[in-house]
Amino acid sequence: MNVEKSVPATPELAWFKSSYSSGEGGQCVEVAACLGAVHVRDSKDTTVPMLTVQTGAWHAFVGYAARGDAV
């Protein structure tokens, strides 16, 4: 019996680096947004697992960081 499994295609994520990033070796992350989630990864080692958060949580984090309340 010949059985083929269909694996859904995963679209390639479009990764973006912060405009505050420099090419001078600073620590930086990249983000990629898709429907319902934001993915975050280390820009220096893209082979390690990425962090995935819901878009609502990401927006709350960005709003908090933008206010400058973070310690």
HTML snippet that shows the backbone in 3Dmol.js (N, CA, C, O; Angstrom):
<script src="https://3Dmol.org/build/3Dmol-min.js"></script>
<div id="view" style="width:600px;height:400px;position:relative"></div>
<script>
const pdb = `
ATOM      1  N   MET A   1       0.846  -1.177   0.000  1.00  0.00           N
ATOM      2  CA  MET A   1       0.000   0.000   0.000  1.00  0.00           C
ATOM      3  C   MET A   1       0.886   1.234   0.000  1.00  0.00           C
ATOM      4  O   MET A   1       1.842   1.312   0.772  1.00  0.00           O
ATOM      5  N   ASN A   2       0.582   2.188  -0.848  1.00  0.00           N
ATOM      6  CA  ASN A   2       1.349   3.426  -0.972  1.00  0.00           C
ATOM      7  C   ASN A   2       0.559   4.558  -0.325  1.00  0.00           C
ATOM      8  O   ASN A   2      -0.536   4.891  -0.778  1.00  0.00           O
ATOM      9  N   VAL A   3       1.110   5.146   0.729  1.00  0.00           N
ATOM     10  CA  VAL A   3       0.430   6.219   1.455  1.00  0.00           C
ATOM     11  C   VAL A   3       1.315   7.455   1.414  1.00  0.00           C
ATOM     12  O   VAL A   3       2.493   7.399   1.767  1.00  0.00           O
ATOM     13  N   GLU A   4       0.748   8.557   0.986  1.00  0.00           N
ATOM     14  CA  GLU A   4       1.473   9.825   0.984  1.00  0.00           C
ATOM     15  C   GLU A   4       0.846  10.752   2.007  1.00  0.00           C
ATOM     16  O   GLU A   4      -0.376  10.883   2.083  1.00  0.00           O
ATOM     17  N   LYS A   5       1.681  11.381   2.774  1.00  0.00           N
ATOM     18  CA  LYS A   5       1.188  12.356   3.751  1.00  0.00           C
ATOM     19  C   LYS A   5       1.347  13.744   3.163  1.00  0.00           C
ATOM     20  O   LYS A   5       2.380  14.073   2.581  1.00  0.00           O
ATOM     21  N   SER A   6       0.330  14.538   3.318  1.00  0.00           N
ATOM     22  CA  SER A   6       0.374  15.912   2.840  1.00  0.00           C
ATOM     23  C   SER A   6       0.780  16.817   3.995  1.00  0.00           C
ATOM     24  O   SER A   6       0.149  16.826   5.052  1.00  0.00           O
ATOM     25  N   VAL A   7       1.834  17.569   3.773  1.00  0.00           N
ATOM     26  CA  VAL A   7       2.300  18.526   4.770  1.00  0.00           C
ATOM     27  C   VAL A   7       1.956  19.911   4.271  1.00  0.00           C
ATOM     28  O   VAL A   7       2.382  20.293   3.181  1.00  0.00           O
ATOM     29  N   PRO A   8       1.187  20.683   5.049  1.00  0.00           N
ATOM     30  CA  PRO A   8       0.821  22.030   4.584  1.00  0.00           C
ATOM     31  C   PRO A   8       2.055  22.904   4.414  1.00  0.00           C
ATOM     32  O   PRO A   8       2.975  22.876   5.232  1.00  0.00           O
ATOM     33  N   ALA A   9       2.056  23.659   3.364  1.00  0.00           N
ATOM     34  CA  ALA A   9       3.169  24.569   3.103  1.00  0.00           C
ATOM     35  C   ALA A   9       3.158  25.707   4.114  1.00  0.00           C
ATOM     36  O   ALA A   9       2.105  26.276   4.404  1.00  0.00           O
ATOM     37  N   THR A  10       4.317  26.035   4.644  1.00  0.00           N
ATOM     38  CA  THR A  10       4.442  27.154   5.575  1.00  0.00           C
ATOM     39  C   THR A  10       5.071  28.318   4.822  1.00  0.00           C
ATOM     40  O   THR A  10       6.195  28.206   4.330  1.00  0.00           O
ATOM     41  N   PRO A  11       4.363  29.418   4.730  1.00  0.00           N
ATOM     42  CA  PRO A  11       4.955  30.556   4.022  1.00  0.00           C
ATOM     43  C   PRO A  11       6.191  31.066   4.759  1.00  0.00           C
ATOM     44  O   PRO A  11       6.249  31.056   5.988  1.00  0.00           O
ATOM     45  N   GLU A  12       7.154  31.501   3.998  1.00  0.00           N
ATOM     46  CA  GLU A  12       8.381  32.060   4.582  1.00  0.00           C
ATOM     47  C   GLU A  12       8.028  33.343   5.337  1.00  0.00           C
ATOM     48  O   GLU A  12       7.284  34.187   4.837  1.00  0.00           O
ATOM     49  N   LEU A  13       8.565  33.473   6.529  1.00  0.00           N
ATOM     50  CA  LEU A  13       8.317  34.667   7.334  1.00  0.00           C
ATOM     51  C   LEU A  13       9.213  35.809   6.869  1.00  0.00           C
ATOM     52  O   LEU A  13      10.361  35.587   6.485  1.00  0.00           O
ATOM     53  N   ALA A  14       8.697  37.009   6.904  1.00  0.00           N
ATOM     54  CA  ALA A  14       9.475  38.209   6.569  1.00  0.00           C
ATOM     55  C   ALA A  14       9.991  38.792   7.881  1.00  0.00           C
ATOM     56  O   ALA A  14       9.217  39.345   8.662  1.00  0.00           O
ATOM     57  N   TRP A  15      11.287  38.674   8.124  1.00  0.00           N
ATOM     58  CA  TRP A  15      11.902  39.123   9.366  1.00  0.00           C
ATOM     59  C   TRP A  15      12.351  40.562   9.251  1.00  0.00           C
ATOM     60  O   TRP A  15      12.855  40.986   8.210  1.00  0.00           O
ATOM     61  N   PHE A  16      12.165  41.321  10.335  1.00  0.00           N
ATOM     62  CA  PHE A  16      12.550  42.731  10.373  1.00  0.00           C
ATOM     63  C   PHE A  16      13.410  42.990  11.601  1.00  0.00           C
ATOM     64  O   PHE A  16      13.120  42.508  12.696  1.00  0.00           O
ATOM     65  N   LYS A  17      14.460  43.751  11.399  1.00  0.00           N
ATOM     66  CA  LYS A  17      15.347  44.137  12.492  1.00  0.00           C
ATOM     67  C   LYS A  17      14.978  45.549  12.930  1.00  0.00           C
ATOM     68  O   LYS A  17      14.506  46.346  12.120  1.00  0.00           O
ATOM     69  N   SER A  18      15.185  45.854  14.171  1.00  0.00           N
ATOM     70  CA  SER A  18      14.885  47.178  14.707  1.00  0.00           C
ATOM     71  C   SER A  18      15.692  48.250  13.990  1.00  0.00           C
ATOM     72  O   SER A  18      16.832  48.020  13.587  1.00  0.00           O
ATOM     73  N   SER A  19      15.090  49.421  13.837  1.00  0.00           N
ATOM     74  CA  SER A  19      15.816  50.552  13.244  1.00  0.00           C
ATOM     75  C   SER A  19      16.919  51.034  14.178  1.00  0.00           C
ATOM     76  O   SER A  19      17.797  51.789  13.760  1.00  0.00           O
ATOM     77  N   TYR A  20      16.884  50.606  15.440  1.00  0.00           N
ATOM     78  CA  TYR A  20      17.927  50.964  16.398  1.00  0.00           C
ATOM     79  C   TYR A  20      19.135  50.039  16.297  1.00  0.00           C
ATOM     80  O   TYR A  20      20.154  50.277  16.945  1.00  0.00           O
ATOM     81  N   SER A  21      19.028  48.987  15.490  1.00  0.00           N
ATOM     82  CA  SER A  21      20.126  48.033  15.353  1.00  0.00           C
ATOM     83  C   SER A  21      21.255  48.650  14.550  1.00  0.00           C
ATOM     84  O   SER A  21      21.038  49.460  13.649  1.00  0.00           O
ATOM     85  N   SER A  22      22.452  48.250  14.898  1.00  0.00           N
ATOM     86  CA  SER A  22      23.607  48.708  14.136  1.00  0.00           C
ATOM     87  C   SER A  22      24.375  47.489  13.659  1.00  0.00           C
ATOM     88  O   SER A  22      24.138  46.378  14.132  1.00  0.00           O
ATOM     89  N   GLY A  23      25.264  47.685  12.755  1.00  0.00           N
ATOM     90  CA  GLY A  23      26.102  46.609  12.261  1.00  0.00           C
ATOM     91  C   GLY A  23      27.345  46.434  13.098  1.00  0.00           C
ATOM     92  O   GLY A  23      28.292  45.777  12.666  1.00  0.00           O
ATOM     93  N   GLU A  24      27.363  47.005  14.280  1.00  0.00           N
ATOM     94  CA  GLU A  24      28.558  46.995  15.117  1.00  0.00           C
ATOM     95  C   GLU A  24      28.544  45.884  16.162  1.00  0.00           C
ATOM     96  O   GLU A  24      29.295  45.956  17.135  1.00  0.00           O
ATOM     97  N   GLY A  25      27.714  44.866  15.988  1.00  0.00           N
ATOM     98  CA  GLY A  25      27.720  43.731  16.892  1.00  0.00           C
ATOM     99  C   GLY A  25      26.878  43.885  18.137  1.00  0.00           C
ATOM    100  O   GLY A  25      27.034  43.113  19.084  1.00  0.00           O
ATOM    101  N   GLY A  26      25.988  44.863  18.161  1.00  0.00           N
ATOM    102  CA  GLY A  26      25.115  45.028  19.316  1.00  0.00           C
ATOM    103  C   GLY A  26      24.118  43.883  19.414  1.00  0.00           C
ATOM    104  O   GLY A  26      23.893  43.162  18.442  1.00  0.00           O
ATOM    105  N   GLN A  27      23.532  43.723  20.571  1.00  0.00           N
ATOM    106  CA  GLN A  27      22.541  42.664  20.744  1.00  0.00           C
ATOM    107  C   GLN A  27      21.242  43.096  20.093  1.00  0.00           C
ATOM    108  O   GLN A  27      20.778  44.217  20.304  1.00  0.00           O
ATOM    109  N   CYS A  28      20.656  42.215  19.307  1.00  0.00           N
ATOM    110  CA  CYS A  28      19.463  42.594  18.564  1.00  0.00           C
ATOM    111  C   CYS A  28      18.565  41.394  18.343  1.00  0.00           C
ATOM    112  O   CYS A  28      19.017  40.250  18.310  1.00  0.00           O
ATOM    113  N   VAL A  29      17.301  41.681  18.195  1.00  0.00           N
ATOM    114  CA  VAL A  29      16.327  40.657  17.843  1.00  0.00           C
ATOM    115  C   VAL A  29      15.665  41.055  16.531  1.00  0.00           C
ATOM    116  O   VAL A  29      15.705  42.214  16.118  1.00  0.00           O
ATOM    117  N   GLU A  30      15.060  40.069  15.892  1.00  0.00           N
ATOM    118  CA  GLU A  30      14.272  40.294  14.693  1.00  0.00           C
ATOM    119  C   GLU A  30      12.849  39.838  14.986  1.00  0.00           C
ATOM    120  O   GLU A  30      12.635  38.937  15.797  1.00  0.00           O
ATOM    121  N   VAL A  31      11.894  40.451  14.337  1.00  0.00           N
ATOM    122  CA  VAL A  31      10.495  40.060  14.506  1.00  0.00           C
ATOM    123  C   VAL A  31       9.863  39.786  13.149  1.00  0.00           C
ATOM    124  O   VAL A  31      10.247  40.366  12.132  1.00  0.00           O
ATOM    125  N   ALA A  32       8.895  38.897  13.161  1.00  0.00           N
ATOM    126  CA  ALA A  32       8.107  38.597  11.963  1.00  0.00           C
ATOM    127  C   ALA A  32       6.659  38.452  12.424  1.00  0.00           C
ATOM    128  O   ALA A  32       6.356  37.669  13.324  1.00  0.00           O
ATOM    129  N   ALA A  33       5.787  39.205  11.803  1.00  0.00           N
ATOM    130  CA  ALA A  33       4.372  39.163  12.176  1.00  0.00           C
ATOM    131  C   ALA A  33       3.594  38.357  11.143  1.00  0.00           C
ATOM    132  O   ALA A  33       3.858  38.433   9.943  1.00  0.00           O
ATOM    133  N   CYS A  34       2.650  37.601  11.625  1.00  0.00           N
ATOM    134  CA  CYS A  34       1.723  36.903  10.747  1.00  0.00           C
ATOM    135  C   CYS A  34       0.360  36.924  11.428  1.00  0.00           C
ATOM    136  O   CYS A  34       0.227  37.463  12.527  1.00  0.00           O
ATOM    137  N   LEU A  35      -0.624  36.359  10.808  1.00  0.00           N
ATOM    138  CA  LEU A  35      -1.981  36.402  11.325  1.00  0.00           C
ATOM    139  C   LEU A  35      -2.053  35.762  12.710  1.00  0.00           C
ATOM    140  O   LEU A  35      -1.851  34.555  12.848  1.00  0.00           O
ATOM    141  N   GLY A  36      -2.336  36.557  13.726  1.00  0.00           N
ATOM    142  CA  GLY A  36      -2.537  36.054  15.068  1.00  0.00           C
ATOM    143  C   GLY A  36      -1.303  35.852  15.917  1.00  0.00           C
ATOM    144  O   GLY A  36      -1.420  35.478  17.084  1.00  0.00           O
ATOM    145  N   ALA A  37      -0.109  36.089  15.361  1.00  0.00           N
ATOM    146  CA  ALA A  37       1.110  35.844  16.138  1.00  0.00           C
ATOM    147  C   ALA A  37       2.250  36.745  15.681  1.00  0.00           C
ATOM    148  O   ALA A  37       2.288  37.224  14.548  1.00  0.00           O
ATOM    149  N   VAL A  38       3.168  36.953  16.606  1.00  0.00           N
ATOM    150  CA  VAL A  38       4.419  37.647  16.299  1.00  0.00           C
ATOM    151  C   VAL A  38       5.538  36.721  16.742  1.00  0.00           C
ATOM    152  O   VAL A  38       5.515  36.189  17.852  1.00  0.00           O
ATOM    153  N   HIS A  39       6.515  36.532  15.869  1.00  0.00           N
ATOM    154  CA  HIS A  39       7.643  35.661  16.157  1.00  0.00           C
ATOM    155  C   HIS A  39       8.861  36.530  16.425  1.00  0.00           C
ATOM    156  O   HIS A  39       9.075  37.537  15.749  1.00  0.00           O
ATOM    157  N   VAL A  40       9.657  36.141  17.410  1.00  0.00           N
ATOM    158  CA  VAL A  40      10.850  36.900  17.797  1.00  0.00           C
ATOM    159  C   VAL A  40      12.022  35.927  17.802  1.00  0.00           C
ATOM    160  O   VAL A  40      11.916  34.823  18.336  1.00  0.00           O
ATOM    161  N   ARG A  41      13.141  36.338  17.207  1.00  0.00           N
ATOM    162  CA  ARG A  41      14.326  35.486  17.196  1.00  0.00           C
ATOM    163  C   ARG A  41      15.589  36.307  17.385  1.00  0.00           C
ATOM    164  O   ARG A  41      15.585  37.524  17.204  1.00  0.00           O
ATOM    165  N   ASP A  42      16.651  35.641  17.744  1.00  0.00           N
ATOM    166  CA  ASP A  42      17.971  36.244  17.895  1.00  0.00           C
ATOM    167  C   ASP A  42      18.533  36.503  16.503  1.00  0.00           C
ATOM    168  O   ASP A  42      18.634  35.578  15.698  1.00  0.00           O
ATOM    169  N   SER A  43      18.899  37.738  16.212  1.00  0.00           N
ATOM    170  CA  SER A  43      19.415  38.059  14.884  1.00  0.00           C
ATOM    171  C   SER A  43      20.830  37.518  14.662  1.00  0.00           C
ATOM    172  O   SER A  43      21.264  37.365  13.521  1.00  0.00           O
ATOM    173  N   LYS A  44      21.537  37.233  15.734  1.00  0.00           N
ATOM    174  CA  LYS A  44      22.906  36.724  15.614  1.00  0.00           C
ATOM    175  C   LYS A  44      22.936  35.211  15.379  1.00  0.00           C
ATOM    176  O   LYS A  44      23.863  34.704  14.747  1.00  0.00           O
ATOM    177  N   ASP A  45      21.933  34.489  15.879  1.00  0.00           N
ATOM    178  CA  ASP A  45      21.880  33.038  15.713  1.00  0.00           C
ATOM    179  C   ASP A  45      20.452  32.645  15.375  1.00  0.00           C
ATOM    180  O   ASP A  45      19.657  32.335  16.263  1.00  0.00           O
ATOM    181  N   THR A  46      20.135  32.659  14.101  1.00  0.00           N
ATOM    182  CA  THR A  46      18.770  32.387  13.650  1.00  0.00           C
ATOM    183  C   THR A  46      18.431  30.899  13.669  1.00  0.00           C
ATOM    184  O   THR A  46      17.323  30.515  13.293  1.00  0.00           O
ATOM    185  N   THR A  47      19.374  30.053  14.104  1.00  0.00           N
ATOM    186  CA  THR A  47      19.102  28.617  14.155  1.00  0.00           C
ATOM    187  C   THR A  47      18.441  28.201  15.464  1.00  0.00           C
ATOM    188  O   THR A  47      17.882  27.108  15.550  1.00  0.00           O
ATOM    189  N   VAL A  48      18.494  29.053  16.480  1.00  0.00           N
ATOM    190  CA  VAL A  48      17.861  28.705  17.758  1.00  0.00           C
ATOM    191  C   VAL A  48      16.350  28.918  17.635  1.00  0.00           C
ATOM    192  O   VAL A  48      15.908  29.700  16.794  1.00  0.00           O
ATOM    193  N   PRO A  49      15.566  28.243  18.449  1.00  0.00           N
ATOM    194  CA  PRO A  49      14.106  28.382  18.356  1.00  0.00           C
ATOM    195  C   PRO A  49      13.647  29.830  18.567  1.00  0.00           C
ATOM    196  O   PRO A  49      14.243  30.590  19.330  1.00  0.00           O
ATOM    197  N   MET A  50      12.577  30.178  17.870  1.00  0.00           N
ATOM    198  CA  MET A  50      12.010  31.513  18.007  1.00  0.00           C
ATOM    199  C   MET A  50      10.957  31.508  19.099  1.00  0.00           C
ATOM    200  O   MET A  50      10.412  30.463  19.454  1.00  0.00           O
ATOM    201  N   LEU A  51      10.680  32.689  19.625  1.00  0.00           N
ATOM    202  CA  LEU A  51       9.617  32.893  20.596  1.00  0.00           C
ATOM    203  C   LEU A  51       8.387  33.346  19.820  1.00  0.00           C
ATOM    204  O   LEU A  51       8.483  34.235  18.974  1.00  0.00           O
ATOM    205  N   THR A  52       7.246  32.751  20.094  1.00  0.00           N
ATOM    206  CA  THR A  52       6.009  33.127  19.416  1.00  0.00           C
ATOM    207  C   THR A  52       5.011  33.611  20.456  1.00  0.00           C
ATOM    208  O   THR A  52       4.747  32.919  21.440  1.00  0.00           O
ATOM    209  N   VAL A  53       4.454  34.810  20.235  1.00  0.00           N
ATOM    210  CA  VAL A  53       3.459  35.382  21.145  1.00  0.00           C
ATOM    211  C   VAL A  53       2.237  35.827  20.345  1.00  0.00           C
ATOM    212  O   VAL A  53       2.332  36.129  19.155  1.00  0.00           O
ATOM    213  N   GLN A  54       1.101  35.863  21.012  1.00  0.00           N
ATOM    214  CA  GLN A  54      -0.114  36.347  20.364  1.00  0.00           C
ATOM    215  C   GLN A  54       0.035  37.839  20.086  1.00  0.00           C
ATOM    216  O   GLN A  54       0.747  38.543  20.802  1.00  0.00           O
ATOM    217  N   THR A  55      -0.634  38.312  19.051  1.00  0.00           N
ATOM    218  CA  THR A  55      -0.500  39.713  18.666  1.00  0.00           C
ATOM    219  C   THR A  55      -0.932  40.668  19.775  1.00  0.00           C
ATOM    220  O   THR A  55      -0.324  41.726  19.939  1.00  0.00           O
ATOM    221  N   GLY A  56      -1.958  40.322  20.534  1.00  0.00           N
ATOM    222  CA  GLY A  56      -2.405  41.184  21.639  1.00  0.00           C
ATOM    223  C   GLY A  56      -1.319  41.349  22.686  1.00  0.00           C
ATOM    224  O   GLY A  56      -1.100  42.448  23.194  1.00  0.00           O
ATOM    225  N   ALA A  57      -0.639  40.258  23.009  1.00  0.00           N
ATOM    226  CA  ALA A  57       0.449  40.316  23.986  1.00  0.00           C
ATOM    227  C   ALA A  57       1.614  41.154  23.443  1.00  0.00           C
ATOM    228  O   ALA A  57       2.244  41.902  24.190  1.00  0.00           O
ATOM    229  N   TRP A  58       1.893  41.025  22.154  1.00  0.00           N
ATOM    230  CA  TRP A  58       2.977  41.804  21.550  1.00  0.00           C
ATOM    231  C   TRP A  58       2.655  43.298  21.589  1.00  0.00           C
ATOM    232  O   TRP A  58       3.515  44.108  21.935  1.00  0.00           O
ATOM    233  N   HIS A  59       1.436  43.661  21.241  1.00  0.00           N
ATOM    234  CA  HIS A  59       1.042  45.072  21.264  1.00  0.00           C
ATOM    235  C   HIS A  59       1.119  45.646  22.681  1.00  0.00           C
ATOM    236  O   HIS A  59       1.539  46.787  22.870  1.00  0.00           O
ATOM    237  N   ALA A  60       0.716  44.858  23.666  1.00  0.00           N
ATOM    238  CA  ALA A  60       0.813  45.310  25.055  1.00  0.00           C
ATOM    239  C   ALA A  60       2.271  45.520  25.453  1.00  0.00           C
ATOM    240  O   ALA A  60       2.594  46.508  26.112  1.00  0.00           O
ATOM    241  N   PHE A  61       3.149  44.607  25.061  1.00  0.00           N
ATOM    242  CA  PHE A  61       4.575  44.724  25.361  1.00  0.00           C
ATOM    243  C   PHE A  61       5.179  45.967  24.711  1.00  0.00           C
ATOM    244  O   PHE A  61       5.892  46.726  25.367  1.00  0.00           O
ATOM    245  N   VAL A  62       4.900  46.175  23.440  1.00  0.00           N
ATOM    246  CA  VAL A  62       5.454  47.327  22.713  1.00  0.00           C
ATOM    247  C   VAL A  62       4.938  48.632  23.335  1.00  0.00           C
ATOM    248  O   VAL A  62       5.702  49.584  23.495  1.00  0.00           O
ATOM    249  N   GLY A  63       3.652  48.678  23.684  1.00  0.00           N
ATOM    250  CA  GLY A  63       3.098  49.876  24.331  1.00  0.00           C
ATOM    251  C   GLY A  63       3.762  50.160  25.657  1.00  0.00           C
ATOM    252  O   GLY A  63       4.065  51.312  25.970  1.00  0.00           O
ATOM    253  N   TYR A  64       3.991  49.125  26.439  1.00  0.00           N
ATOM    254  CA  TYR A  64       4.650  49.265  27.732  1.00  0.00           C
ATOM    255  C   TYR A  64       6.089  49.761  27.544  1.00  0.00           C
ATOM    256  O   TYR A  64       6.529  50.673  28.244  1.00  0.00           O
ATOM    257  N   ALA A  65       6.809  49.164  26.607  1.00  0.00           N
ATOM    258  CA  ALA A  65       8.201  49.561  26.361  1.00  0.00           C
ATOM    259  C   ALA A  65       8.277  50.995  25.832  1.00  0.00           C
ATOM    260  O   ALA A  65       9.197  51.732  26.185  1.00  0.00           O
ATOM    261  N   ALA A  66       7.329  51.395  24.998  1.00  0.00           N
ATOM    262  CA  ALA A  66       7.344  52.733  24.425  1.00  0.00           C
ATOM    263  C   ALA A  66       7.100  53.826  25.470  1.00  0.00           C
ATOM    264  O   ALA A  66       7.572  54.954  25.322  1.00  0.00           O
ATOM    265  N   ARG A  67       6.366  53.484  26.517  1.00  0.00           N
ATOM    266  CA  ARG A  67       6.106  54.467  27.578  1.00  0.00           C
ATOM    267  C   ARG A  67       7.343  54.735  28.417  1.00  0.00           C
ATOM    268  O   ARG A  67       7.418  55.750  29.108  1.00  0.00           O
ATOM    269  N   GLY A  68       8.314  53.832  28.361  1.00  0.00           N
ATOM    270  CA  GLY A  68       9.534  54.026  29.135  1.00  0.00           C
ATOM    271  C   GLY A  68       9.395  53.612  30.579  1.00  0.00           C
ATOM    272  O   GLY A  68      10.240  53.960  31.404  1.00  0.00           O
ATOM    273  N   ASP A  69       8.337  52.870  30.909  1.00  0.00           N
ATOM    274  CA  ASP A  69       8.132  52.427  32.280  1.00  0.00           C
ATOM    275  C   ASP A  69       9.003  51.233  32.647  1.00  0.00           C
ATOM    276  O   ASP A  69       9.165  50.912  33.824  1.00  0.00           O
ATOM    277  N   ALA A  70       9.558  50.584  31.643  1.00  0.00           N
ATOM    278  CA  ALA A  70      10.338  49.366  31.903  1.00  0.00           C
ATOM    279  C   ALA A  70      11.553  49.691  32.731  1.00  0.00           C
ATOM    280  O   ALA A  70      12.201  50.721  32.546  1.00  0.00           O
ATOM    281  N   VAL A  71      11.852  48.791  33.648  1.00  0.00           N
ATOM    282  CA  VAL A  71      13.007  48.989  34.556  1.00  0.00           C
ATOM    283  C   VAL A  71      14.187  48.265  34.006  1.00  0.00           C
ATOM    284  O   VAL A  71      15.262  48.294  34.604  1.00  0.00           O
TER     285      VAL A  71
END
`;
const viewer = $3Dmol.createViewer("view");
viewer.addModel(pdb, "pdb");
viewer.setStyle({}, {cartoon: {color: "spectrum"}});
viewer.zoomTo();
viewer.render();
</script>
